[in-house]
């Protein structure tokens, strides 16, 4: 569909300009002032609205194949479009696990048939993510954006070293969920004040940062391109900051919930349970500083839907994981941009620009690029209501929170995939 988007505040070249965007055959033809409507079948007036490059989330769980009661590639990508995302990276904890050419090609076929946004699958590091035998990394390399055993840390040093060497030889990144199993000791929320006050078993911070510490040394030794998933502790921030200064090829992400909540904000509800857990206020503040100084380059949702029943069993017995694709931008905008923690331009780096440079995915709003973009009304205030979600998952710690920033439209290759 050829169309003209008029009068918007458009994010171009790391800043915002008042401009029109002409789109033809799925591509952005021009970005400028007072462009002619010409033969466009459709014109949209977005005066006082904002057009951003479609966001990219490097860490989502679409649950298909294997767990269709939680989410499908179709419903998960509809949720992504509703949240302004045009590209997502799908984690491999599926059934079957994409640990072979056959398995990852089956996932790719579903993506091609049912996804409404761009989906880039991860291949697993090990067979069935069991940490015992390396997957067919060579065979999967043409299909996998990178390799990860997300949901589980690779426990054996020699296994991770060999994975890094193989990934480097293939020009691929290792994307690591860092967790030392022997330090978990049955914990399920942060080992902090709330756990002690309410008699819960805690997960210590060392279970995360200790494996990051190991992996940094392995990345240094092997020269592998290395990315750390969902960091949550102040020690993790400092280790990564130091490694970057020393030239290690490392990047990392954190999630919106770790930037907004501390463990004293927890409630006895499954919607506050995720892995890693929401931690101490000192950790939250360290993550904020990491965002501001560039140590943390990505805000990723770790969108992890479960059924209502699976999330209805309180902090102790609910499954780990919350949804986030449909709340990430409004939370970042409301809690970080509007409160002058970061600029809107910085938010665009965290939600799109850094994915282009690090993962090679996502697009800018400029002539010659695919029309992958999203439109927001930043003045729209509303209350987060999971009943409005397009995801099958409804568990979010942000339920009932007042936010600003409502998605009006998302386009992928010039096709409208969400319209509010």
C-alpha angles and dihedrals in degrees: 000000000000112000147158123228108200140201098357131145098247126198105231130158094354094309143066128263132177103247151139123240123212115202124191129172091354095304133104105247099180144353116202152099123313098346115192119257089222113166095337114146091205135035127182124196109213099174110169090007127112129237116202132178106264110274122250123217114195093191123051136134114221093173096215127151102037110013107053093152088068100041142325130216087252097051093040093053091045086056089049091053090048088055094049096258120140098172130039135173113225119219119230104232091115137121109278095026112229093246097128139041091255094053098044092046089055089054092046090053091055090048091052092048102042115014118108095193132040111285123193113191125215120223116221122254094222136027108278086349088276095132093232107098129021116249124240092278093163093053094045096045095096090055105034124082088206140323127271141156090204113184090037135056117229099246103193116076094210091051093054092045092053090046090053092049091050093045091051092051089053095046091244135131129240110226109195136203098203116211132136105217097204090059095055096078095183095306122153106174132034115297093239145099098311093050092051094046094049102035098250127148111249135219109223121228090235090069087070106034097041092064091044087054090053094046093050089059091048092048089049091051097044101034090229121161102246134190127186120216126226102340114200109171136079090230090057091053092051094046092051093044090053093045091052091051088052093053102256111155095240138139134171148190139212132192132245093246092058090053095050108034137051125197093267088065091064122120128199090260134108092236088075095054120098139133119277092031129231104271142197125316089249089059092049091052091048090053090051090053089048090054092048097048096043098251087119110047101177139053103201125177102217082213101202114171124195132174120274090250093053091053096043098079102084129244095309103048108022118103119259117261144069134204121251116159094096097046105036101091097041090049093048091046096045100040102032111020101037090044091053095243091125135359124254087246090056090050089056090055091051094046101038122348098064091050089058093054099038105032099022094234135113129048141244126235100255140113113285095027126110111265095253103148145128134217124215137184101217093188094058110108121195143147120259106249117178089207086074094055121111090205117094086230117082103174111115131149086218095066110134094014119135112234141171125226123065123196111236100175143356125196130194117190087345094304118121104238096169130023121175 
